[in-house]
Amino acid sequence: MPHTLMILAEARCLPGTEDEAAAVWRKIADAMNTPSQLYKEHEDNVLLSLTPVTDATLPAYLAQQHRSQLVTLSPLLVRDIRSQVLEEVETVRPASSASPYATWLQVRHVEVVPQRIPEYRAWRERTIFNVVRGMPMITSFTAYDSLISSDPGVTFLVGYEGQRADIEAAFISPEYARIAQEARQFLVGSPPTLTVRTFKRLTA
């Protein structure tokens, strides 16, 4: 059965404890036998875990994950772990594994006006997705909808290789700036916002 759900768990660590927290987190994932990927936010002390699950394994995994992570990691954390469950909607470029395995990961998030979701999806196919298909540095690009989240909306998980500056430049090109301006008509907020966060994969 293919993985269609993704759990994102985010932990803000005490300064200087990121490496220790990452090692603990890996031990938890190994003990639970889950194919998680661990990333660190660029220029910040935030760890992000991505774990693909299925409908059948989601409830038990969420309960066990939160208990294990919070109890074990709590001495190293600034605040509680933030977790959300995302449901895969469309994949423009599939990852080589169930979760992104690229060196760099962008997490891009918007909230769409509910009545305009069908129109937005048609629009992004001929605009955002079309541009992404022409970016060779992108190794994976998947659109998710929030299933359980305190920050509802659309999340794009973008895996890429090469220099971080290259993809940032691609997403601020004149062509993409025009697309970003068009997107505002579909989004919640005044002004509507696009949140972009950049993470780098941690290796053991």
C-alpha positions, 0 to 999 in steps of 0.5 A: 500500500503506497504511503499517502500521509506524511507526519511532520514533527518539529522540535525547537532545541535549546541552543547548542543541543541540536546534534544531541537531540538529532542523535536521540531522535534517530534512536527513537525512529530506529526503535520504532522501525520507521523510515523517517528523515531528519532535517535542521532548519537553516540558520536556526536550532529547529529539527524537522522529522518527516515520516510517511505512514498509511491510514492503518498505521497512523493512530498507533504511530502518533500516540507512540511517537509523541510519548517517546519523543517528548519524554526522551527529548524534553531535556533538550527542548525549548517547547513542546514538539509540534506535529501535523499530519499531511495528506498527499494530493499531487506529486509533480516530481516523485522522491526516490524514497517514501519521504524526501531524501534530498540534501535541501528541503523547502517547506512552502505553505499557504492557506487557500480560500475554501470555496476556491480550492478547485480553481486554485488546483487547476491554476497551480497545475498550469503555473507553479507546477509547470515552472517546477518541471523546468527546474532540474535542481528539484529532485522531488516536489509534492503538494499536501493538504493538512489533515490534522494541523494547527496551521491548515492549508497547502504544504509543498515539500520541495527536495533539491540538490546543489546550492541553496542560492540557486533554488532561491533565485529560481523562486524569485525570478520575474516569471515566478514573481508574476505567479506569486502575485496571481496566487494572492487571489486564492489565498486567505489573509490580508495581505495573503502570505506564503511561508517558506522555510529551508532545511538541510538533511542531517546525516548520521 
